[in-house]
């Protein structure tokens, strides 16, 4: 997956949604269980799409790291979301 595809997936999920649901999306649970959680905020199609795009990124720690760096450096989202992205990125990097 190239950088443009990673950016597209992150934007499709939504940067804030990516961070707000990161812990659920990164758990080893079924796709249907993840969708059920996201349906608290999104309809089925929106939740399913976000889970699918996240799963594509989760295929590689490198993809997730790059996605989190994009969010961390984003200018149009709040500071706490950027800081949370940095925390998640550092956790992934420490595992490698």
C-alpha positions, 0 to 999 in steps of 0.5 A: 500500500502506498502513501496515497492509499494510506492517506485515502483510507485515513480520510475515509475513516475520518481522523477523529473517528480513527483515534476515537475508535482505535482501541476497538478497531485494533482489538482481535474481535470480529468485524461484526463486533467492531461494526456494532460498536461503531453503530453507536455513531454511524449507520451500518454502511458507515461503520462497515466502511470504517472497519474495512478501511481500518483493517486494510491499514492494520495489515501492516504495522508500517501502514498503521504507523504512517496513518497515525503520523498523518493524524499526529501532524494534521492541522485541522483536528484538535490537539488532544486527538493529535497527542493520542495519535502520537501515543498510539504510534509510539506504542506500535513503534515500541512493539517492533 
